[in-house]
Amino acid sequence: MLNPNFVFLGVFIQMMGALSYLKDTIRGKIQPNKVSQLLWGVAPLIAFSAEISQGVRIQALTTFIVGFIPLSIFIASFTNKKAYWKIERLDLICGMFSLLGIILWIVTRLGDIAILFAIFADGLATVPTMVKSYYHPESENDALYWTGVINAIIGLLVIQTWNFAHVAFPTYLIVSNLVMTLLIRFKIGEKRIKLGTRN
């Protein structure tokens, strides 16, 4: 188990990935999905509030930064027309269900339930960018996601009270960020499409 102050190291590492992503967004080199980025900002901040209400202390900073960064990217995506990514029907459907998760949190006001709905909302917000990363990995920057994996792992390693409130969101973040990293870094979808074209 690590000293809780290692959370600051995880946040710093993810901020480095975020700066790389922000720079590429502002330059129009990548095209973030605005629906995902906006909802990725909202859901973790809800989870952060729920974690604080459940007694999670410094480790909650891991969840907070995961919400703060996408909101920054969402705003930055309006600075360059080349950073535009067309919003499709899937984006809107996932966005609607993600918002439903947020509304359910507001209605329940129960800590663990709120965290569960925040994971549900964040996961649905991830789907559009996951699909985009499968078919168009060049439209993304994997630095944000692999640094997110490191940040979430550190968040788990500093846990002193092992319960749902402390473990759930960082575990989800490891899985979702790892999938995104693999899709972008190894261009899995692009390779499968090319393989299918040859056959």
Residue, then its C-alpha position, 0 to 999 in steps of 0.5 A: m500500500l502506497n502513502p496517500n500522497f502518491v495520489f498527487l503523482g498520479v494526478f501530475i502524470q495524467m495532467m501531462g497526458a492531458l496537456s498533450y491531448l489539449k495541445d493536439t486539440i487546439r492545433g486541430k491535430i485530433q478531433p475529440n468527441k464533444v459528447s464524450q468529453l462533456l459527459w466525461g467531465v460531468a459523471p466523474l465530478i458527480a462520483f467525486s462528490a459522492e466519494i467525498s460524502q462517503g468519507v473518501r479523502i485524498q484518493a478522491l482527487t483521482t476522480f476529480i481530475v478525471g472530470f476536470i480534464p475532459l471539461s477542459i478538452f471540451i472547451a478547447s475543442f471549440t478553438n479550432k474548426k479542425a478539431y470538429w468531430k461530427i456528432e452521430r445518432l449513437d453519440l446522442i443515444c449514449g449521451m441521453f442514457s448517460l444523462l439518465g444516469i446523472i438524473l438517477w444520482i440526483v434522485t437517489r442521493l445515496g453514496d454508493i448508488a451515485i457512484l454506480f450511476a456515475i460509472f454507468a453514465d461515464g461508461l455510456a459516454t465512453v462508447p462514442t469515443m471508443v467506436k471512433s477510436y476503433y474506426h479512426p484511431e488517428s483522430e485520438n491521442d492515446a497519451l490521455y488514456w495511458t496516463g489515466v491508467i497510471n493515475a487510476i492504478i496509483g489511486l487504487l494503491v493508496i486505498q486504506t479502506w477497501n470498500f465500494a466507495h473507494v474501489a469502484f471508480p478507479t477500477y472502472l477507470i483502469v479498464s476503460n482507459l486501458v481499452m482506449t489506449l489499446l484501440i488507439r495505440f495498436k489501431i486494432g479496428e483499422k488493422r481488422i478492416k484492412l484484413g477484411t478488405r484483403n479477403 
